[in-house]
Amino acid sequence: MKKNRLRNEGTLSLRGEQWVSFTDEVLTHIEEYTVPQYGDYPNDQAQSWDASDCITAIARYASRFGTNSRPGQESLDLMKIAHYACLASAKLDVPAEATITITVKEYKELINASIEKGE
């Protein structure tokens, strides 16, 4: 796993500091909830998924943003989105700094398909 040189040197921007804080929250969620609940790689439920399954999960959580009445759910859903993006990246077997490009039309189609399936 690649370590970030800027983080080690303490030269992060404020955006970088926000990212580190957020990823620390995601890591805590993964270690304290996700792994105990669903198992750890390579024996977890997501092992059988491909990158498109992860993107579908991202669309599901993104589509319900702002509609849940439970306190803190939006923050939790954003952490899940980040985790699924990480899983999708790993399944593509590309460096973490690579990006996935999707058009607005493709994104809307993913959301609509997810809603139609009741996900």
Secondary structure, DSSP 8 states (H G I E B T S, - for coil): ----HHHHHT---HHHHHHHHHHHHHHHHIIIIIHHHH--TTSSGGGG--HHHHHHHHHHHHHTTT---STTHHHHHHHHHHHHHHHHHHHHT--TT------HHHHHHHHHHHHHTT-
